[in-house]
């Protein structure tokens, strides 16, 4: 399990992903014992390993609903492309400007998910 300095940003993003149609399983589920639900690096690894997430260090391939990461320390969900904005938690952020926030990698994975 990868340590994170995020307080509850991953839980916030996991709830948003769940609401968006991602189906919980025996690794990623809404409980404290789910390492993939609550840890930034663990969520990254889970999505990358299991859902073939497309990773980018730039904005070139991101869309609304994709995830923005600051290393394994913080995660937010992209909520607008022009201008670049995100929503997240630890410090409440809703459609907040991304400039200066330190996001350095992005993940697009929705195309690999079969929605119910």
Phi and psi in radians as a Rosetta constraint file:
Dihedral C 1 N 2 CA 2 C 2 CIRCULARHARMONIC -1.638 0.35
Dihedral N 2 CA 2 C 2 N 3 CIRCULARHARMONIC 2.274 0.35
Dihedral C 2 N 3 CA 3 C 3 CIRCULARHARMONIC -1.244 0.35
Dihedral N 3 CA 3 C 3 N 4 CIRCULARHARMONIC 2.692 0.35
Dihedral C 3 N 4 CA 4 C 4 CIRCULARHARMONIC -2.492 0.35
Dihedral N 4 CA 4 C 4 N 5 CIRCULARHARMONIC 2.561 0.35
Dihedral C 4 N 5 CA 5 C 5 CIRCULARHARMONIC -1.592 0.35
Dihedral N 5 CA 5 C 5 N 6 CIRCULARHARMONIC -0.063 0.35
Dihedral C 5 N 6 CA 6 C 6 CIRCULARHARMONIC -1.203 0.35
Dihedral N 6 CA 6 C 6 N 7 CIRCULARHARMONIC 2.405 0.35
Dihedral C 6 N 7 CA 7 C 7 CIRCULARHARMONIC -1.370 0.35
Dihedral N 7 CA 7 C 7 N 8 CIRCULARHARMONIC -1.039 0.35
Dihedral C 7 N 8 CA 8 C 8 CIRCULARHARMONIC -2.584 0.35
Dihedral N 8 CA 8 C 8 N 9 CIRCULARHARMONIC 0.429 0.35
Dihedral C 8 N 9 CA 9 C 9 CIRCULARHARMONIC -1.113 0.35
Dihedral N 9 CA 9 C 9 N 10 CIRCULARHARMONIC -0.648 0.35
Dihedral C 9 N 10 CA 10 C 10 CIRCULARHARMONIC -1.225 0.35
Dihedral N 10 CA 10 C 10 N 11 CIRCULARHARMONIC -0.658 0.35
Dihedral C 10 N 11 CA 11 C 11 CIRCULARHARMONIC -1.064 0.35
Dihedral N 11 CA 11 C 11 N 12 CIRCULARHARMONIC -0.758 0.35
Dihedral C 11 N 12 CA 12 C 12 CIRCULARHARMONIC -1.035 0.35
Dihedral N 12 CA 12 C 12 N 13 CIRCULARHARMONIC -0.863 0.35
Dihedral C 12 N 13 CA 13 C 13 CIRCULARHARMONIC -1.137 0.35
Dihedral N 13 CA 13 C 13 N 14 CIRCULARHARMONIC -0.719 0.35
Dihedral C 13 N 14 CA 14 C 14 CIRCULARHARMONIC -1.059 0.35
Dihedral N 14 CA 14 C 14 N 15 CIRCULARHARMONIC -0.719 0.35
Dihedral C 14 N 15 CA 15 C 15 CIRCULARHARMONIC -1.084 0.35
Dihedral N 15 CA 15 C 15 N 16 CIRCULARHARMONIC -0.719 0.35
Dihedral C 15 N 16 CA 16 C 16 CIRCULARHARMONIC -1.134 0.35
Dihedral N 16 CA 16 C 16 N 17 CIRCULARHARMONIC -0.735 0.35
Dihedral C 16 N 17 CA 17 C 17 CIRCULARHARMONIC -1.107 0.35
Dihedral N 17 CA 17 C 17 N 18 CIRCULARHARMONIC -0.755 0.35
Dihedral C 17 N 18 CA 18 C 18 CIRCULARHARMONIC -1.042 0.35
Dihedral N 18 CA 18 C 18 N 19 CIRCULARHARMONIC -0.830 0.35
Dihedral C 18 N 19 CA 19 C 19 CIRCULARHARMONIC -1.098 0.35
Dihedral N 19 CA 19 C 19 N 20 CIRCULARHARMONIC -0.552 0.35
Dihedral C 19 N 20 CA 20 C 20 CIRCULARHARMONIC -1.330 0.35
Dihedral N 20 CA 20 C 20 N 21 CIRCULARHARMONIC -0.100 0.35
Dihedral C 20 N 21 CA 21 C 21 CIRCULARHARMONIC 2.045 0.35
Dihedral N 21 CA 21 C 21 N 22 CIRCULARHARMONIC 0.001 0.35
Dihedral C 21 N 22 CA 22 C 22 CIRCULARHARMONIC -1.271 0.35
Dihedral N 22 CA 22 C 22 N 23 CIRCULARHARMONIC 2.221 0.35
Dihedral C 22 N 23 CA 23 C 23 CIRCULARHARMONIC -1.533 0.35
Dihedral N 23 CA 23 C 23 N 24 CIRCULARHARMONIC 2.140 0.35
Dihedral C 23 N 24 CA 24 C 24 CIRCULARHARMONIC -1.028 0.35
Dihedral N 24 CA 24 C 24 N 25 CIRCULARHARMONIC 2.663 0.35
Dihedral C 24 N 25 CA 25 C 25 CIRCULARHARMONIC -2.371 0.35
Dihedral N 25 CA 25 C 25 N 26 CIRCULARHARMONIC -2.825 0.35
Dihedral C 25 N 26 CA 26 C 26 CIRCULARHARMONIC -1.403 0.35
Dihedral N 26 CA 26 C 26 N 27 CIRCULARHARMONIC -0.004 0.35
Dihedral C 26 N 27 CA 27 C 27 CIRCULARHARMONIC -1.965 0.35
Dihedral N 27 CA 27 C 27 N 28 CIRCULARHARMONIC -0.770 0.35
Dihedral C 27 N 28 CA 28 C 28 CIRCULARHARMONIC -1.914 0.35
Dihedral N 28 CA 28 C 28 N 29 CIRCULARHARMONIC 1.858 0.35
Dihedral C 28 N 29 CA 29 C 29 CIRCULARHARMONIC -2.692 0.35
Dihedral N 29 CA 29 C 29 N 30 CIRCULARHARMONIC 2.744 0.35
Dihedral C 29 N 30 CA 30 C 30 CIRCULARHARMONIC -1.381 0.35
Dihedral N 30 CA 30 C 30 N 31 CIRCULARHARMONIC 1.162 0.35
Dihedral C 30 N 31 CA 31 C 31 CIRCULARHARMONIC -2.536 0.35
Dihedral N 31 CA 31 C 31 N 32 CIRCULARHARMONIC 2.713 0.35
Dihedral C 31 N 32 CA 32 C 32 CIRCULARHARMONIC -1.015 0.35
Dihedral N 32 CA 32 C 32 N 33 CIRCULARHARMONIC -0.533 0.35
Dihedral C 32 N 33 CA 33 C 33 CIRCULARHARMONIC -1.337 0.35
Dihedral N 33 CA 33 C 33 N 34 CIRCULARHARMONIC -0.119 0.35
Dihedral C 33 N 34 CA 34 C 34 CIRCULARHARMONIC -1.485 0.35
Dihedral N 34 CA 34 C 34 N 35 CIRCULARHARMONIC 1.832 0.35
Dihedral C 34 N 35 CA 35 C 35 CIRCULARHARMONIC -1.102 0.35
Dihedral N 35 CA 35 C 35 N 36 CIRCULARHARMONIC -0.554 0.35
Dihedral C 35 N 36 CA 36 C 36 CIRCULARHARMONIC -1.327 0.35
Dihedral N 36 CA 36 C 36 N 37 CIRCULARHARMONIC -0.465 0.35
Dihedral C 36 N 37 CA 37 C 37 CIRCULARHARMONIC -1.323 0.35
Dihedral N 37 CA 37 C 37 N 38 CIRCULARHARMONIC -0.561 0.35
Dihedral C 37 N 38 CA 38 C 38 CIRCULARHARMONIC -1.964 0.35
Dihedral N 38 CA 38 C 38 N 39 CIRCULARHARMONIC -0.168 0.35
Dihedral C 38 N 39 CA 39 C 39 CIRCULARHARMONIC -1.984 0.35
Dihedral N 39 CA 39 C 39 N 40 CIRCULARHARMONIC 2.311 0.35
Dihedral C 39 N 40 CA 40 C 40 CIRCULARHARMONIC -0.979 0.35
Dihedral N 40 CA 40 C 40 N 41 CIRCULARHARMONIC -1.000 0.35
Dihedral C 40 N 41 CA 41 C 41 CIRCULARHARMONIC -1.116 0.35
Dihedral N 41 CA 41 C 41 N 42 CIRCULARHARMONIC -0.577 0.35
Dihedral C 41 N 42 CA 42 C 42 CIRCULARHARMONIC -1.229 0.35
Dihedral N 42 CA 42 C 42 N 43 CIRCULARHARMONIC -0.689 0.35
Dihedral C 42 N 43 CA 43 C 43 CIRCULARHARMONIC -1.121 0.35
Dihedral N 43 CA 43 C 43 N 44 CIRCULARHARMONIC -0.782 0.35
Dihedral C 43 N 44 CA 44 C 44 CIRCULARHARMONIC -0.953 0.35
Dihedral N 44 CA 44 C 44 N 45 CIRCULARHARMONIC -0.926 0.35
Dihedral C 44 N 45 CA 45 C 45 CIRCULARHARMONIC -1.078 0.35
Dihedral N 45 CA 45 C 45 N 46 CIRCULARHARMONIC -0.735 0.35
Dihedral C 45 N 46 CA 46 C 46 CIRCULARHARMONIC -1.069 0.35
Dihedral N 46 CA 46 C 46 N 47 CIRCULARHARMONIC -0.876 0.35
Dihedral C 46 N 47 CA 47 C 47 CIRCULARHARMONIC -1.153 0.35
Dihedral N 47 CA 47 C 47 N 48 CIRCULARHARMONIC -0.723 0.35
Dihedral C 47 N 48 CA 48 C 48 CIRCULARHARMONIC -1.148 0.35
Dihedral N 48 CA 48 C 48 N 49 CIRCULARHARMONIC -0.794 0.35
Dihedral C 48 N 49 CA 49 C 49 CIRCULARHARMONIC -1.284 0.35
Dihedral N 49 CA 49 C 49 N 50 CIRCULARHARMONIC -0.615 0.35
Dihedral C 49 N 50 CA 50 C 50 CIRCULARHARMONIC -1.798 0.35
Dihedral N 50 CA 50 C 50 N 51 CIRCULARHARMONIC -0.358 0.35
Dihedral C 50 N 51 CA 51 C 51 CIRCULARHARMONIC -2.239 0.35
Dihedral N 51 CA 51 C 51 N 52 CIRCULARHARMONIC 0.301 0.35
Dihedral C 51 N 52 CA 52 C 52 CIRCULARHARMONIC 0.844 0.35
Dihedral N 52 CA 52 C 52 N 53 CIRCULARHARMONIC 0.904 0.35
Dihedral C 52 N 53 CA 53 C 53 CIRCULARHARMONIC -1.075 0.35
Dihedral N 53 CA 53 C 53 N 54 CIRCULARHARMONIC 2.446 0.35
Dihedral C 53 N 54 CA 54 C 54 CIRCULARHARMONIC -1.515 0.35
Dihedral N 54 CA 54 C 54 N 55 CIRCULARHARMONIC 2.132 0.35
Dihedral C 54 N 55 CA 55 C 55 CIRCULARHARMONIC -1.811 0.35
Dihedral N 55 CA 55 C 55 N 56 CIRCULARHARMONIC 2.431 0.35
Dihedral C 55 N 56 CA 56 C 56 CIRCULARHARMONIC -2.493 0.35
Dihedral N 56 CA 56 C 56 N 57 CIRCULARHARMONIC 2.582 0.35
Dihedral C 56 N 57 CA 57 C 57 CIRCULARHARMONIC -1.692 0.35
Dihedral N 57 CA 57 C 57 N 58 CIRCULARHARMONIC 0.006 0.35
Dihedral C 57 N 58 CA 58 C 58 CIRCULARHARMONIC -2.324 0.35
Dihedral N 58 CA 58 C 58 N 59 CIRCULARHARMONIC 3.090 0.35
Dihedral C 58 N 59 CA 59 C 59 CIRCULARHARMONIC -1.371 0.35
Dihedral N 59 CA 59 C 59 N 60 CIRCULARHARMONIC 0.026 0.35
Dihedral C 59 N 60 CA 60 C 60 CIRCULARHARMONIC -0.987 0.35
Dihedral N 60 CA 60 C 60 N 61 CIRCULARHARMONIC -0.550 0.35
Dihedral C 60 N 61 CA 61 C 61 CIRCULARHARMONIC -2.182 0.35
Dihedral N 61 CA 61 C 61 N 62 CIRCULARHARMONIC 0.195 0.35
Dihedral C 61 N 62 CA 62 C 62 CIRCULARHARMONIC -1.511 0.35
Dihedral N 62 CA 62 C 62 N 63 CIRCULARHARMONIC 2.675 0.35
Dihedral C 62 N 63 CA 63 C 63 CIRCULARHARMONIC -2.365 0.35
Dihedral N 63 CA 63 C 63 N 64 CIRCULARHARMONIC 2.959 0.35
Dihedral C 63 N 64 CA 64 C 64 CIRCULARHARMONIC -1.018 0.35
Dihedral N 64 CA 64 C 64 N 65 CIRCULARHARMONIC 2.320 0.35
Dihedral C 64 N 65 CA 65 C 65 CIRCULARHARMONIC 1.765 0.35
Dihedral N 65 CA 65 C 65 N 66 CIRCULARHARMONIC -0.257 0.35
Dihedral C 65 N 66 CA 66 C 66 CIRCULARHARMONIC -1.283 0.35
Dihedral N 66 CA 66 C 66 N 67 CIRCULARHARMONIC 2.925 0.35
Dihedral C 66 N 67 CA 67 C 67 CIRCULARHARMONIC -1.850 0.35
Dihedral N 67 CA 67 C 67 N 68 CIRCULARHARMONIC 2.504 0.35
Dihedral C 67 N 68 CA 68 C 68 CIRCULARHARMONIC -2.067 0.35
Dihedral N 68 CA 68 C 68 N 69 CIRCULARHARMONIC 2.290 0.35
Dihedral C 68 N 69 CA 69 C 69 CIRCULARHARMONIC -2.089 0.35
Dihedral N 69 CA 69 C 69 N 70 CIRCULARHARMONIC 2.572 0.35
Dihedral C 69 N 70 CA 70 C 70 CIRCULARHARMONIC -1.934 0.35
Dihedral N 70 CA 70 C 70 N 71 CIRCULARHARMONIC 1.627 0.35
Dihedral C 70 N 71 CA 71 C 71 CIRCULARHARMONIC 0.938 0.35
Dihedral N 71 CA 71 C 71 N 72 CIRCULARHARMONIC -2.365 0.35
Dihedral C 71 N 72 CA 72 C 72 CIRCULARHARMONIC -1.869 0.35
Dihedral N 72 CA 72 C 72 N 73 CIRCULARHARMONIC 0.419 0.35
Dihedral C 72 N 73 CA 73 C 73 CIRCULARHARMONIC -1.796 0.35
Dihedral N 73 CA 73 C 73 N 74 CIRCULARHARMONIC -0.421 0.35
Dihedral C 73 N 74 CA 74 C 74 CIRCULARHARMONIC -2.747 0.35
Dihedral N 74 CA 74 C 74 N 75 CIRCULARHARMONIC 2.624 0.35
Dihedral C 74 N 75 CA 75 C 75 CIRCULARHARMONIC -2.482 0.35
Dihedral N 75 CA 75 C 75 N 76 CIRCULARHARMONIC 2.515 0.35
Dihedral C 75 N 76 CA 76 C 76 CIRCULARHARMONIC -2.449 0.35
Dihedral N 76 CA 76 C 76 N 77 CIRCULARHARMONIC 2.925 0.35
Dihedral C 76 N 77 CA 77 C 77 CIRCULARHARMONIC -1.877 0.35
Dihedral N 77 CA 77 C 77 N 78 CIRCULARHARMONIC 2.298 0.35
Dihedral C 77 N 78 CA 78 C 78 CIRCULARHARMONIC -1.230 0.35
Dihedral N 78 CA 78 C 78 N 79 CIRCULARHARMONIC 2.203 0.35
Dihedral C 78 N 79 CA 79 C 79 CIRCULARHARMONIC -2.038 0.35
Dihedral N 79 CA 79 C 79 N 80 CIRCULARHARMONIC -0.144 0.35
Dihedral C 79 N 80 CA 80 C 80 CIRCULARHARMONIC -2.775 0.35
Dihedral N 80 CA 80 C 80 N 81 CIRCULARHARMONIC 2.517 0.35
Dihedral C 80 N 81 CA 81 C 81 CIRCULARHARMONIC -1.715 0.35
Dihedral N 81 CA 81 C 81 N 82 CIRCULARHARMONIC -0.718 0.35
Dihedral C 81 N 82 CA 82 C 82 CIRCULARHARMONIC -2.348 0.35
Dihedral N 82 CA 82 C 82 N 83 CIRCULARHARMONIC 1.672 0.35
Dihedral C 82 N 83 CA 83 C 83 CIRCULARHARMONIC -1.419 0.35
Dihedral N 83 CA 83 C 83 N 84 CIRCULARHARMONIC 2.812 0.35
Dihedral C 83 N 84 CA 84 C 84 CIRCULARHARMONIC -1.187 0.35
Dihedral N 84 CA 84 C 84 N 85 CIRCULARHARMONIC 2.120 0.35
Dihedral C 84 N 85 CA 85 C 85 CIRCULARHARMONIC -2.464 0.35
Dihedral N 85 CA 85 C 85 N 86 CIRCULARHARMONIC 2.759 0.35
Dihedral C 85 N 86 CA 86 C 86 CIRCULARHARMONIC -2.472 0.35
Dihedral N 86 CA 86 C 86 N 87 CIRCULARHARMONIC 2.856 0.35
Dihedral C 86 N 87 CA 87 C 87 CIRCULARHARMONIC -2.173 0.35
Dihedral N 87 CA 87 C 87 N 88 CIRCULARHARMONIC 2.534 0.35
Dihedral C 87 N 88 CA 88 C 88 CIRCULARHARMONIC -2.944 0.35
Dihedral N 88 CA 88 C 88 N 89 CIRCULARHARMONIC -3.058 0.35
Dihedral C 88 N 89 CA 89 C 89 CIRCULARHARMONIC -2.491 0.35
Dihedral N 89 CA 89 C 89 N 90 CIRCULARHARMONIC 3.046 0.35
Dihedral C 89 N 90 CA 90 C 90 CIRCULARHARMONIC 1.944 0.35
Dihedral N 90 CA 90 C 90 N 91 CIRCULARHARMONIC -1.152 0.35
Dihedral C 90 N 91 CA 91 C 91 CIRCULARHARMONIC -1.808 0.35
Dihedral N 91 CA 91 C 91 N 92 CIRCULARHARMONIC 2.171 0.35
Dihedral C 91 N 92 CA 92 C 92 CIRCULARHARMONIC -0.967 0.35
Dihedral N 92 CA 92 C 92 N 93 CIRCULARHARMONIC 2.211 0.35
Dihedral C 92 N 93 CA 93 C 93 CIRCULARHARMONIC -2.398 0.35
Dihedral N 93 CA 93 C 93 N 94 CIRCULARHARMONIC 2.146 0.35
Dihedral C 93 N 94 CA 94 C 94 CIRCULARHARMONIC -2.222 0.35
Dihedral N 94 CA 94 C 94 N 95 CIRCULARHARMONIC 2.010 0.35
Dihedral C 94 N 95 CA 95 C 95 CIRCULARHARMONIC 0.908 0.35
Dihedral N 95 CA 95 C 95 N 96 CIRCULARHARMONIC 0.841 0.35
Dihedral C 95 N 96 CA 96 C 96 CIRCULARHARMONIC -1.603 0.35
Dihedral N 96 CA 96 C 96 N 97 CIRCULARHARMONIC 2.486 0.35
Dihedral C 96 N 97 CA 97 C 97 CIRCULARHARMONIC -1.020 0.35
Dihedral N 97 CA 97 C 97 N 98 CIRCULARHARMONIC 2.395 0.35
Dihedral C 97 N 98 CA 98 C 98 CIRCULARHARMONIC -1.503 0.35
Dihedral N 98 CA 98 C 98 N 99 CIRCULARHARMONIC -0.291 0.35
Dihedral C 98 N 99 CA 99 C 99 CIRCULARHARMONIC -0.981 0.35
Dihedral N 99 CA 99 C 99 N 100 CIRCULARHARMONIC 2.293 0.35
Dihedral C 99 N 100 CA 100 C 100 CIRCULARHARMONIC 1.343 0.35
Dihedral N 100 CA 100 C 100 N 101 CIRCULARHARMONIC 0.079 0.35
Dihedral C 100 N 101 CA 101 C 101 CIRCULARHARMONIC -1.510 0.35
Dihedral N 101 CA 101 C 101 N 102 CIRCULARHARMONIC -0.216 0.35
Dihedral C 101 N 102 CA 102 C 102 CIRCULARHARMONIC 1.543 0.35
Dihedral N 102 CA 102 C 102 N 103 CIRCULARHARMONIC 0.147 0.35
Dihedral C 102 N 103 CA 103 C 103 CIRCULARHARMONIC -1.064 0.35
Dihedral N 103 CA 103 C 103 N 104 CIRCULARHARMONIC 2.284 0.35
Dihedral C 103 N 104 CA 104 C 104 CIRCULARHARMONIC -2.294 0.35
Dihedral N 104 CA 104 C 104 N 105 CIRCULARHARMONIC 0.030 0.35
Dihedral C 104 N 105 CA 105 C 105 CIRCULARHARMONIC -2.774 0.35
Dihedral N 105 CA 105 C 105 N 106 CIRCULARHARMONIC 2.671 0.35
Dihedral C 105 N 106 CA 106 C 106 CIRCULARHARMONIC -2.344 0.35
Dihedral N 106 CA 106 C 106 N 107 CIRCULARHARMONIC 2.649 0.35
Dihedral C 106 N 107 CA 107 C 107 CIRCULARHARMONIC -2.339 0.35
Dihedral N 107 CA 107 C 107 N 108 CIRCULARHARMONIC 2.230 0.35
Dihedral C 107 N 108 CA 108 C 108 CIRCULARHARMONIC -1.959 0.35
Dihedral N 108 CA 108 C 108 N 109 CIRCULARHARMONIC 2.125 0.35
Dihedral C 108 N 109 CA 109 C 109 CIRCULARHARMONIC -2.413 0.35
Dihedral N 109 CA 109 C 109 N 110 CIRCULARHARMONIC -0.100 0.35
Dihedral C 109 N 110 CA 110 C 110 CIRCULARHARMONIC -1.071 0.35
Dihedral N 110 CA 110 C 110 N 111 CIRCULARHARMONIC -0.530 0.35
Dihedral C 110 N 111 CA 111 C 111 CIRCULARHARMONIC -1.147 0.35
Dihedral N 111 CA 111 C 111 N 112 CIRCULARHARMONIC -0.315 0.35
Dihedral C 111 N 112 CA 112 C 112 CIRCULARHARMONIC -1.677 0.35
Dihedral N 112 CA 112 C 112 N 113 CIRCULARHARMONIC 0.043 0.35
Dihedral C 112 N 113 CA 113 C 113 CIRCULARHARMONIC -1.800 0.35
Dihedral N 113 CA 113 C 113 N 114 CIRCULARHARMONIC 2.302 0.35
Dihedral C 113 N 114 CA 114 C 114 CIRCULARHARMONIC -1.566 0.35
Dihedral N 114 CA 114 C 114 N 115 CIRCULARHARMONIC 1.989 0.35
Dihedral C 114 N 115 CA 115 C 115 CIRCULARHARMONIC -1.460 0.35
Dihedral N 115 CA 115 C 115 N 116 CIRCULARHARMONIC 2.577 0.35
